[in-house]
Amino acid sequence: MATPVKKAATKKPTKRSMSADHKAKLAQGRKESRVVSKYLEAITAGKGKRGRKRTPESINIQIAHIDKEIGGASPIRKLELTQRRFDLVAERERLTSRIDLAGLEKEFVKIAKSYSTRNGIGYSAFRELGVSAEVLKRASITRARS
């Protein structure tokens, strides 16, 4: 006759909750990350690429060419042209939209020191991504941290 197997006593997991201070620090970290991310995206978007500069007018000409070609194109070519048109429209929107770089910079300067300290990010890393020395100075981020 088989002996019955005893079940191990299971403990109920204790419900853990975060303190209000911990929640506030997490919220602060998320906010600071958003501000830094927006600022870095804005300064890198303004740099552009090598070669001939694109303008909304040149993009409109390319869209017009696509509109002419798409009528007699094969289905696979229509698909490619449609995607190209979507990409051009998005690029035109990006070129014509104005980014409030001064406002983003002001917000960045307010939180950059705290963000840098919490995440161990030094002066050189910010400089590598295009943040100017003057902005870092206003944010009190010094070379000594790199």
N, C-alpha and C positions, 0 to 999 in steps of 0.2 A: 504494500500500500504506500502511495506517495505522500510525503509529508507536505502539508500546506506551506507555501512560501509567505513569509511575513513581509508586509509592506513597510518600507522605511517611513518614518514619520516625516511629513513634509511641512516645512515652515511656510507660512504665508509671507510673501514678500512685503516688506514694510513700504508703505507709500512715502516716497521721498518728494519733498517740495523744495523749491528754491526760495531763498530769502529775498526780500524786497531789494536789498542791496545788490545781490547777484543779478536779479532781473534788470535792475537799472544799469548795471555795468554791461550786460549783454546788449541792451538797447542802445547804449552809448557807442559800443563797438560797431554795431550795425550802421548807425547813423554816420559815424566817422568813416567807415569803409565806403559808404555811398558817396559822401562828399569827395573823398580822395579819388575814387573811381571816376566820378563825373569830371573832375578837374583834369585828371590825366587823359581821359578820352578827348576832352576839348582841346588840350594843347597838342595832342598828337594828330587830331583831325585837321588842325590848321596848318600843319607842316606840308601837306601835300606829297606828291610823288615827283620823281625825277621826270624830265622831259616836258613836252608841251603841256601847258596848263589847260584844264578843261573849263569851259564856261557854260552857263545855261543855254546860250545860243548854239554852241557847237553840239551840245547834247540834243537840242531840238532838231537840228539838221540830221543827226544820226537816227532819231526816232522817225522822222519823215521818210528817210530811206528805208527803214524797216517796214513802215506802213505800206510803201509802194511794193516792196518785194514780197510781202507776206501773202498777197492775193494769189499769185501763181506758184507758190512754193509747195513742195511735197509735204505730207503730214509731219514727217520728222523734222524737216526744215522749219515748218510753222512753229513747232514746239520750241526749237532752239531760238527762233526769232522772237517768240512771245516772251521767253525767259529773258532774252537780251533787252527787250523793251522794258520789262519790269525792272531790271537792274538799272537801266538808264533813267527811268522815272524816279527811282529811289535816290540815285546819285544827284539828279537835278534838284530834288527836294532838299537834300543835304547841303548842296551848294547855296541854295537860296534862303535857307533858314538861318537866322541869326542866333548865335550863341552869346549869351551874356557872360563873356569871359571875365569881366571885372567882378561880377557878382560871384561867380564860381571861385575866383581867386581869393576874394575876401573871405568866403566860407572856408576855403582850404587853409588860409593863414590862421584862422581861429582854432582849427582842430589838428593841424599837422603835427605839432609838437607832441600832443597827447598820443596821437595815432602812431607816430614814429617810436615813441618810448615803449608803448604797449607791445608793438610788433617787432621791435628790434631792427627797425629800418633806418639806415644811416644816410647822411648827406649825399654820399657818392651815388647811392641807388636812385635817389630822387633826381640828381643831376643827369644821370645816365638816361633817364626817361624824359628829359627835356624841361624839368622845372628849373627856372632861372635862379641864380645865386641870390638875386635881390629878393625874390619871393621867399626863399628859404631863410634868409636873414630876418625878414619881417616875421616869419613863423618861429624864430628863435631856434632854428635847427643849424647847428654849427658843424664845421669840418671835423672837429674833435670826436664826433660820434661815428664817423665812417670807419 
